Each structure stands twice: as structure tokens, then as C-alpha cells.
Amino acid sequence: MHALGLNVPPAFVLSTALCAGERSRKGVDRLLADGVAYLERVTGRGFGDRRRPLLVSVRSGAEKSMPGMLETVLDVGMNPDTVRGLMRLTGNPRLAFDCRRRFIEGHCEVVAGLPRGPFEEVLRTLLAAETAASDRELDPDALDRLADLYLALAADRFDCTVPTDPMTQLKDAVDAVFRSWDAPKAREYRRLNHLEGLSGTAVTVQAMVFGNAGVRSGSGVAFSRDPATGAPGIYADMLFEAQGEDVVSGRRQPVGLARLDAALPQVARELAEGVAALEAAYRDVQDVEFTIEEGRLFFLQTRAAKRTPRAALKIAVDLVAEGVRTPAEGRALLEGVDLDAVGTSRFTGTAEAVARGVPASSGTVSGRIAFDADAARRLAGAGDPVILVRPDVATDDIAGLALAAGVLTTVGGRTAHAAVVARQLGRACVVGCGALAIDLATRRARLGAADVAEGDWLSLDGEAGAVFLGRREITVERPQEQLAIIAGWPAGA
């Protein structure tokens, strides 16, 4: 990306060989020391410095993209000294305390493997005490207290101490990302996608840029074409005053490119131009993560975009027609796609939707409601299709996603990792359905004015983002024109 002239935070990479084989602690320590020295040199900041602190993100990078299956740790290097250094450097106390609580939260969840629920409960209690609707409304003092509450929770309930030494934090984070290669959800993803032969994940250590630095900052994900339909044109979701995990986790409701264009039109243009340049360079649809820090755009990483079978067909046909790919390369892009099953589905007849959300993966489906993977397994075992209905869908739910014919969530955006996985699996997906309220204690949910129970039939239109009660008849239309184009490609060309 840097070679293309895009603005990329400096980074260094630990190779997949360190994941696949026995890792020598001494060898990794040397590589980290050399890498950190490089980042300090090019940024003019010091790792652990009290006045110009360098913070880093620790990211995965496998040979084949595995969205949301491997771990990331942000804000590494944050401690009581560097939180004050970041305040001195930026003049932004809220940013500094927000980064501190984010690091503690990330370390506890990813490195120490602690459950997220107790930390969410601490946050909810503090929000109520501060009469704040979300963490975005907490002032620096409240964020500082939140960090201390997290530390106390980790120590008192889980006997977990969060390290303050930056190099210890970094080594722990690197180990956690390498370990995530063998996590159950990662193994299940590789099994579902026939990726068992991969050698492991690399680890990228990258200088932090801050999407949570203020109202002219944010983070997001952009696709160079619509990964649900294959339609040309940039497709993006973002959150202002947020770091990247806020977007891809699906826990918050993002906004689209129109909001970015209205607030920061120059950044929106730079993003569209950069995403187009990446597609041209890699000759395939790209999934790009970006951060905006005080009006300045940074490209963090890019990878080949996951897409629905329908989108895969259109994208292959279009890239060949545009002269970007040869017919032989177009066929290669369709490897693993069952062309006999590709089609555009729609409901037969008309009905009134009981709720609407954000369309995240096209297709229409009817199925029985399941509120978790266990219920999905039980209902699917009885022979009926299943719709996974959740407040949000974490990638830990890969087993439920694989069993479900469709997915419906209360929050989340089109570019959240779970939506990306749903598209790849060819599942209809509607996210951000604000009219959905789930009561797991009673295994029931409200959809607008309707009351439904687990096991009831529900229908989703992933193209329109519409939700219907009951079971509906589905008609499938085959993309005959595109299939004819492929059939007409000369053999071996």
C-alpha cells in the first residue's frame, strides 16, 4: 500500500514461520526489539516514553483471509506514564484515558482470555451512574475511573494482573495473536473453508493512529465493490470517534459513506481513490480497513474481499469484461463457487414487513428462530432451516453461522466480521434491526409490534433488509446472461 503512495502507518511483520514452528522466546524478543527501534526511529516517538509515547497495534495476517477469526490487540504500550505522555503530546485528555481503558479491556479479553460479560456490566453500571447513553459520552475522569474498575475486576475476580511494562505488553499481545491461530473458531473456519493446509498467521506490529481522537476522527471498512451483489462502486461503513474494533465487532451501529462525505468530503474522495487504486493493483475486489485521525486518512490493511456466490459471478464477469482479468483468471476467481446453485431469490407474492434493518448479505430465506448456536444445532437437526437471531453476532458464533440459513441482528453494520463471514457462506443477513429486542431468559423476542418465540418461523429479505413473520414461498431467478458469458469464454484463454 505504501508503494502505491497511500498513507500507511509504519509497521513491521513477524512471519508465519514463527506461528507454524517452535517459537524461540530469545529470537522473538530480538525481532521485537529491532522492530520497535525501527518504529521509534521513523515516528520520532518512544515506546514507553513519558512525553512522546509510541503506541502500537498487534494484528494477524494469514496467507488466506480469515475475517474476525484471529485476534487483534490495540493501544499496546499504554500505562500510567504513557497516558500522561499522550495527553502532553496531543493535548487531548479524553483520547489518552480512552486508549488506556481500551488497552486494559483488550488485554483482558484477548491476552488473558477473560469473559467479556463482567466488563460490559461494569461499563453499564458506570454509564448509569454518569447518566451517559454510551462510552462516547464519558468524560476523561469517568474513563480514568473505568480503567481502574477494569483493573480491579481483573485482579479481584480473575486474579489477573495487567502488565504496565510496554515490552511485556507487546510480547504478550504477539503470543496471543499467534495462539489465536489454534482457537476453536479459527479451526472451525478453516474446516468450513477447506483451508487446513495453511502454515499459520503472521503478526503485524503497526504504529497506532487514533480514530477516537475527536469528531474529525473515525475508523471504518471499505469494499471496492458491493460484496453482496458485485455491483461496482465503493461500499463502506465507519464510525466517528471510534477505533477499528468498534466497527468490525458489530457491537455498534456504523454509518455509511454519505455521512463521511458530508463531514469530511476531501477524506471521502481520498478514500474512494485509494480503494480504487488497491483494486487496480491487486486486480480483485478489496476489503480495506482505514482510520481517520483529526481529518487525516490512513490505510491500515487490505485483503481480497469475501463475497456471496452471486457477487462472485458478477465480479468475475465484470473484471474480464474490463480487461483486468483473462477468462482463465476469471474462472479461477470462481473456483469453489457452485454455479448451478447461483441465483437471485425473491419472495413470491406480497406481505408487509414487521421490521427493517440494514441489508448485509443478499438472498431471501425462511427459517425457524434460533437465539444461539445450541438452538440452531437442535432445530437444524430436526430438518428445518434456521435463522440465527442475536443482539449482535461475534465471530465466536461461527458454528451457529454455519448452521443457519440466515442471520438477523439488533446492531452491527454491513462490514462487521460476522456479516463478512455470512456473505462468504452465502447466508442472507440483515443487521442493525432497531425494532428487534431479544429476551434470552424467556427465549422470546419483539419485532416491532410482533411477539415471537424461539422455533417460530421468520423470513428475511437480505436484499431489502426486510423482516417478515411466518414462512414464505421463494422464487429463484438464474443469472442466465452472466452464465452464458462464462460459457462463451474460450477454453484455456
Sequence and secondary structure as in RCSB ss.txt:
>XXXX:A:sequence
MHALGLNVPPAFVLSTALCAGERSRKGVDRLLADGVAYLERVTGRGFGDRRRPLLVSVRSGAEKSMPGMLETVLD
VGMNPDTVRGLMRLTGNPRLAFDCRRRFIEGHCEVVAGLPRGPFEEVLRTLLAAETAASDRELDPDALDRLADLY
LALAADRFDCTVPTDPMTQLKDAVDAVFRSWDAPKAREYRRLNHLEGLSGTAVTVQAMVFGNAGVRSGSGVAFSR
DPATGAPGIYADMLFEAQGEDVVSGRRQPVGLARLDAALPQVARELAEGVAALEAAYRDVQDVEFTIEEGRLFFL
QTRAAKRTPRAALKIAVDLVAEGVRTPAEGRALLEGVDLDAVGTSRFTGTAEAVARGVPASSGTVSGRIAFDADA
ARRLAGAGDPVILVRPDVATDDIAGLALAAGVLTTVGGRTAHAAVVARQLGRACVVGCGALAIDLATRRARLGAA
DVAEGDWLSLDGEAGAVFLGRREITVERPQEQLAIIAGWPAGA
>XXXX:A:secstr
 GGGT     EEEE THHHHS   HHHHHHHHHHHHHHHHHHHT BTT SSSB  EEEEEEESS  TTTS  EEE
ET SHHHHHHHHHHHS HHHHHHHHHHHHHHIIIIIS   SHHHHHHHHHHHHHTT SSGGG  HHHHHHHHHHH
HHHHHHHH       HHHHHHHHHHHHHHGGGSHHHHHHHHHTT TT   EEEEEEE   TTSSTT EEEEEEEE
 TTT  EEEEEEEEES  HHHHHTS S  EEHHHHHHH HHHHHHHHHHHHHHHHHHTS EEEEEEEETTEEEEE
EEEE    HHHHHHHHHHHHHTTSS HHHHHHHTTT  GGG  EEEESS    SEE EEEE  EEEEEEESSHHH
HHHHHHTT  EEEEESS  GGGHHHHHH SEEEESS  TTSHHHHHHHHTT EEEE  TTEEEETTTTEEEETTE
EEETT EEEEETTTTEEEES   EEEE  HHHHHHHHHS TT 
